[in-house]
Amino acid sequence: MNYSIQFTSAAARQVKKLPHSVRARILDAIERLEENPRPHGSQKLVGEATAWRIRVGDYRVIYDVFDGELIVSIVRAAHRREVYER
């Protein structure tokens, strides 16, 4: 049972702006979310119904998991000091 990965337009822009080596690692981590949207080390975000985060070095990927539709929606991908800013 694989989940499909979707990017918000903002998240897609953020990923494109990342340095190439970091981008490759983040896209690899996102690709693994298809098999397991809640891997070891992922954390549920407090106060959010469907939001989770994974850590990729100094970068964080914020995403929503919709189990009914088997969708993982990537919301943000940025350096840890910037990712939680709104």
CNS distance restraints for C-alpha pairs under 8 A (distance, minus, plus):
assign (resid   1 and name CA) (resid  35 and name CA) 7.30 0.50 0.50
assign (resid   2 and name CA) (resid  34 and name CA) 5.31 0.50 0.50
assign (resid   2 and name CA) (resid  35 and name CA) 5.30 0.50 0.50
assign (resid   2 and name CA) (resid  36 and name CA) 7.88 0.50 0.50
assign (resid   2 and name CA) (resid  70 and name CA) 7.13 0.50 0.50
assign (resid   3 and name CA) (resid  33 and name CA) 7.51 0.50 0.50
assign (resid   3 and name CA) (resid  34 and name CA) 4.64 0.50 0.50
assign (resid   3 and name CA) (resid  35 and name CA) 6.62 0.50 0.50
assign (resid   3 and name CA) (resid  36 and name CA) 8.00 0.50 0.50
assign (resid   3 and name CA) (resid  37 and name CA) 7.59 0.50 0.50
assign (resid   3 and name CA) (resid  70 and name CA) 4.60 0.50 0.50
assign (resid   3 and name CA) (resid  71 and name CA) 5.15 0.50 0.50
assign (resid   3 and name CA) (resid  72 and name CA) 6.37 0.50 0.50
assign (resid   4 and name CA) (resid  34 and name CA) 6.04 0.50 0.50
assign (resid   4 and name CA) (resid  70 and name CA) 6.37 0.50 0.50
assign (resid   4 and name CA) (resid  71 and name CA) 4.93 0.50 0.50
assign (resid   4 and name CA) (resid  72 and name CA) 6.08 0.50 0.50
assign (resid   5 and name CA) (resid  30 and name CA) 7.87 0.50 0.50
assign (resid   5 and name CA) (resid  31 and name CA) 7.70 0.50 0.50
assign (resid   5 and name CA) (resid  33 and name CA) 7.83 0.50 0.50
assign (resid   5 and name CA) (resid  34 and name CA) 6.62 0.50 0.50
assign (resid   5 and name CA) (resid  71 and name CA) 6.08 0.50 0.50
assign (resid   5 and name CA) (resid  72 and name CA) 4.95 0.50 0.50
assign (resid   5 and name CA) (resid  73 and name CA) 5.96 0.50 0.50
assign (resid   5 and name CA) (resid  74 and name CA) 7.29 0.50 0.50
assign (resid   6 and name CA) (resid  71 and name CA) 7.20 0.50 0.50
assign (resid   6 and name CA) (resid  72 and name CA) 6.20 0.50 0.50
assign (resid   6 and name CA) (resid  73 and name CA) 4.71 0.50 0.50
assign (resid   6 and name CA) (resid  74 and name CA) 6.06 0.50 0.50
assign (resid   7 and name CA) (resid  11 and name CA) 5.90 0.50 0.50
assign (resid   7 and name CA) (resid  12 and name CA) 5.81 0.50 0.50
assign (resid   7 and name CA) (resid  73 and name CA) 5.66 0.50 0.50
assign (resid   7 and name CA) (resid  74 and name CA) 4.72 0.50 0.50
assign (resid   7 and name CA) (resid  75 and name CA) 6.56 0.50 0.50
assign (resid   8 and name CA) (resid  12 and name CA) 6.24 0.50 0.50
assign (resid   8 and name CA) (resid  73 and name CA) 7.06 0.50 0.50
assign (resid   8 and name CA) (resid  74 and name CA) 6.24 0.50 0.50
assign (resid   8 and name CA) (resid  75 and name CA) 5.70 0.50 0.50
assign (resid   9 and name CA) (resid  13 and name CA) 6.34 0.50 0.50
assign (resid  10 and name CA) (resid  14 and name CA) 6.23 0.50 0.50
assign (resid  10 and name CA) (resid  75 and name CA) 7.34 0.50 0.50
assign (resid  10 and name CA) (resid  76 and name CA) 7.18 0.50 0.50
assign (resid  11 and name CA) (resid  15 and name CA) 6.18 0.50 0.50
assign (resid  11 and name CA) (resid  74 and name CA) 6.43 0.50 0.50
assign (resid  11 and name CA) (resid  75 and name CA) 5.38 0.50 0.50
assign (resid  11 and name CA) (resid  76 and name CA) 4.73 0.50 0.50
assign (resid  11 and name CA) (resid  77 and name CA) 6.08 0.50 0.50
assign (resid  12 and name CA) (resid  16 and name CA) 6.28 0.50 0.50
assign (resid  13 and name CA) (resid  17 and name CA) 6.38 0.50 0.50
assign (resid  14 and name CA) (resid  18 and name CA) 6.67 0.50 0.50
assign (resid  14 and name CA) (resid  76 and name CA) 7.16 0.50 0.50
assign (resid  14 and name CA) (resid  77 and name CA) 6.13 0.50 0.50
assign (resid  14 and name CA) (resid  78 and name CA) 6.77 0.50 0.50
assign (resid  15 and name CA) (resid  23 and name CA) 6.28 0.50 0.50
assign (resid  15 and name CA) (resid  77 and name CA) 6.21 0.50 0.50
assign (resid  15 and name CA) (resid  78 and name CA) 7.61 0.50 0.50
assign (resid  16 and name CA) (resid  23 and name CA) 7.38 0.50 0.50
assign (resid  18 and name CA) (resid  22 and name CA) 6.42 0.50 0.50
assign (resid  18 and name CA) (resid  23 and name CA) 5.57 0.50 0.50
assign (resid  18 and name CA) (resid  78 and name CA) 7.83 0.50 0.50
assign (resid  19 and name CA) (resid  23 and name CA) 5.97 0.50 0.50
assign (resid  20 and name CA) (resid  24 and name CA) 6.24 0.50 0.50
assign (resid  21 and name CA) (resid  25 and name CA) 6.58 0.50 0.50
assign (resid  22 and name CA) (resid  26 and name CA) 6.17 0.50 0.50
assign (resid  23 and name CA) (resid  27 and name CA) 6.04 0.50 0.50
assign (resid  24 and name CA) (resid  28 and name CA) 6.15 0.50 0.50
assign (resid  25 and name CA) (resid  29 and name CA) 6.28 0.50 0.50
assign (resid  25 and name CA) (resid  56 and name CA) 7.25 0.50 0.50
assign (resid  26 and name CA) (resid  30 and name CA) 6.13 0.50 0.50
assign (resid  26 and name CA) (resid  56 and name CA) 6.40 0.50 0.50
assign (resid  26 and name CA) (resid  61 and name CA) 7.80 0.50 0.50
assign (resid  27 and name CA) (resid  31 and name CA) 6.03 0.50 0.50
assign (resid  28 and name CA) (resid  32 and name CA) 6.43 0.50 0.50
assign (resid  29 and name CA) (resid  33 and name CA) 6.75 0.50 0.50
assign (resid  29 and name CA) (resid  56 and name CA) 7.44 0.50 0.50
assign (resid  30 and name CA) (resid  34 and name CA) 7.49 0.50 0.50
assign (resid  32 and name CA) (resid  36 and name CA) 6.65 0.50 0.50
assign (resid  32 and name CA) (resid  37 and name CA) 7.80 0.50 0.50
assign (resid  33 and name CA) (resid  37 and name CA) 4.39 0.50 0.50
assign (resid  33 and name CA) (resid  38 and name CA) 7.27 0.50 0.50
assign (resid  33 and name CA) (resid  39 and name CA) 7.45 0.50 0.50
assign (resid  33 and name CA) (resid  72 and name CA) 7.49 0.50 0.50
assign (resid  34 and name CA) (resid  72 and name CA) 7.53 0.50 0.50
assign (resid  37 and name CA) (resid  65 and name CA) 6.95 0.50 0.50
assign (resid  37 and name CA) (resid  72 and name CA) 7.01 0.50 0.50
assign (resid  38 and name CA) (resid  42 and name CA) 5.88 0.50 0.50
assign (resid  38 and name CA) (resid  43 and name CA) 7.95 0.50 0.50
assign (resid  38 and name CA) (resid  52 and name CA) 7.87 0.50 0.50
assign (resid  41 and name CA) (resid  54 and name CA) 6.83 0.50 0.50
assign (resid  41 and name CA) (resid  55 and name CA) 7.60 0.50 0.50
assign (resid  42 and name CA) (resid  52 and name CA) 6.76 0.50 0.50
assign (resid  42 and name CA) (resid  53 and name CA) 5.61 0.50 0.50
assign (resid  42 and name CA) (resid  54 and name CA) 4.73 0.50 0.50
assign (resid  42 and name CA) (resid  55 and name CA) 7.24 0.50 0.50
assign (resid  43 and name CA) (resid  52 and name CA) 5.54 0.50 0.50
assign (resid  43 and name CA) (resid  53 and name CA) 5.41 0.50 0.50
assign (resid  43 and name CA) (resid  54 and name CA) 6.71 0.50 0.50
assign (resid  44 and name CA) (resid  48 and name CA) 7.94 0.50 0.50
assign (resid  44 and name CA) (resid  50 and name CA) 7.86 0.50 0.50
assign (resid  44 and name CA) (resid  51 and name CA) 6.12 0.50 0.50
assign (resid  44 and name CA) (resid  52 and name CA) 4.37 0.50 0.50
assign (resid  44 and name CA) (resid  53 and name CA) 6.53 0.50 0.50
assign (resid  45 and name CA) (resid  51 and name CA) 5.57 0.50 0.50
assign (resid  45 and name CA) (resid  52 and name CA) 5.38 0.50 0.50
assign (resid  45 and name CA) (resid  53 and name CA) 6.97 0.50 0.50
assign (resid  50 and name CA) (resid  64 and name CA) 5.06 0.50 0.50
assign (resid  50 and name CA) (resid  65 and name CA) 5.57 0.50 0.50
assign (resid  50 and name CA) (resid  66 and name CA) 6.98 0.50 0.50
assign (resid  51 and name CA) (resid  62 and name CA) 6.91 0.50 0.50
assign (resid  51 and name CA) (resid  63 and name CA) 5.59 0.50 0.50
assign (resid  51 and name CA) (resid  64 and name CA) 4.40 0.50 0.50
assign (resid  51 and name CA) (resid  65 and name CA) 6.70 0.50 0.50
assign (resid  52 and name CA) (resid  62 and name CA) 5.85 0.50 0.50
assign (resid  52 and name CA) (resid  63 and name CA) 5.41 0.50 0.50
assign (resid  52 and name CA) (resid  64 and name CA) 6.05 0.50 0.50
assign (resid  52 and name CA) (resid  65 and name CA) 7.46 0.50 0.50
assign (resid  53 and name CA) (resid  60 and name CA) 6.60 0.50 0.50
assign (resid  53 and name CA) (resid  61 and name CA) 5.46 0.50 0.50
assign (resid  53 and name CA) (resid  62 and name CA) 4.50 0.50 0.50
assign (resid  53 and name CA) (resid  63 and name CA) 6.14 0.50 0.50
assign (resid  54 and name CA) (resid  60 and name CA) 5.78 0.50 0.50
assign (resid  54 and name CA) (resid  61 and name CA) 5.38 0.50 0.50
assign (resid  54 and name CA) (resid  62 and name CA) 6.83 0.50 0.50
assign (resid  55 and name CA) (resid  59 and name CA) 6.03 0.50 0.50
assign (resid  55 and name CA) (resid  60 and name CA) 4.74 0.50 0.50
assign (resid  55 and name CA) (resid  61 and name CA) 6.57 0.50 0.50
assign (resid  56 and name CA) (resid  60 and name CA) 5.93 0.50 0.50
assign (resid  56 and name CA) (resid  61 and name CA) 7.61 0.50 0.50
assign (resid  58 and name CA) (resid  79 and name CA) 5.92 0.50 0.50
assign (resid  58 and name CA) (resid  80 and name CA) 5.78 0.50 0.50
assign (resid  59 and name CA) (resid  77 and name CA) 7.09 0.50 0.50
assign (resid  59 and name CA) (resid  78 and name CA) 5.51 0.50 0.50
assign (resid  59 and name CA) (resid  79 and name CA) 4.22 0.50 0.50
assign (resid  59 and name CA) (resid  80 and name CA) 5.08 0.50 0.50
assign (resid  60 and name CA) (resid  76 and name CA) 7.91 0.50 0.50
assign (resid  60 and name CA) (resid  77 and name CA) 5.72 0.50 0.50
assign (resid  60 and name CA) (resid  78 and name CA) 5.77 0.50 0.50
assign (resid  60 and name CA) (resid  79 and name CA) 6.19 0.50 0.50
assign (resid  60 and name CA) (resid  80 and name CA) 5.68 0.50 0.50
assign (resid  60 and name CA) (resid  83 and name CA) 6.68 0.50 0.50
assign (resid  61 and name CA) (resid  74 and name CA) 7.28 0.50 0.50
assign (resid  61 and name CA) (resid  75 and name CA) 7.63 0.50 0.50
assign (resid  61 and name CA) (resid  76 and name CA) 5.72 0.50 0.50
assign (resid  61 and name CA) (resid  77 and name CA) 4.42 0.50 0.50
assign (resid  61 and name CA) (resid  78 and name CA) 6.84 0.50 0.50
assign (resid  61 and name CA) (resid  83 and name CA) 7.98 0.50 0.50
assign (resid  62 and name CA) (resid  74 and name CA) 6.26 0.50 0.50
assign (resid  62 and name CA) (resid  75 and name CA) 5.54 0.50 0.50
assign (resid  62 and name CA) (resid  76 and name CA) 5.03 0.50 0.50
assign (resid  62 and name CA) (resid  77 and name CA) 6.35 0.50 0.50
assign (resid  63 and name CA) (resid  72 and name CA) 6.65 0.50 0.50
assign (resid  63 and name CA) (resid  73 and name CA) 5.44 0.50 0.50
assign (resid  63 and name CA) (resid  74 and name CA) 4.33 0.50 0.50
assign (resid  63 and name CA) (resid  75 and name CA) 5.07 0.50 0.50
assign (resid  63 and name CA) (resid  76 and name CA) 6.91 0.50 0.50
assign (resid  64 and name CA) (resid  72 and name CA) 5.72 0.50 0.50
assign (resid  64 and name CA) (resid  73 and name CA) 5.12 0.50 0.50
assign (resid  64 and name CA) (resid  74 and name CA) 6.57 0.50 0.50
assign (resid  64 and name CA) (resid  75 and name CA) 7.16 0.50 0.50
assign (resid  65 and name CA) (resid  70 and name CA) 7.66 0.50 0.50
assign (resid  65 and name CA) (resid  71 and name CA) 6.09 0.50 0.50
assign (resid  65 and name CA) (resid  72 and name CA) 4.72 0.50 0.50
assign (resid  65 and name CA) (resid  73 and name CA) 6.52 0.50 0.50
assign (resid  66 and name CA) (resid  70 and name CA) 5.80 0.50 0.50
assign (resid  66 and name CA) (resid  71 and name CA) 5.17 0.50 0.50
assign (resid  66 and name CA) (resid  72 and name CA) 6.32 0.50 0.50
assign (resid  66 and name CA) (resid  73 and name CA) 7.99 0.50 0.50
assign (resid  67 and name CA) (resid  71 and name CA) 6.64 0.50 0.50
assign (resid  76 and name CA) (resid  83 and name CA) 6.79 0.50 0.50
assign (resid  77 and name CA) (resid  83 and name CA) 6.64 0.50 0.50
assign (resid  78 and name CA) (resid  82 and name CA) 6.20 0.50 0.50
assign (resid  78 and name CA) (resid  83 and name CA) 5.00 0.50 0.50
assign (resid  79 and name CA) (resid  83 and name CA) 5.89 0.50 0.50
assign (resid  80 and name CA) (resid  84 and name CA) 7.49 0.50 0.50
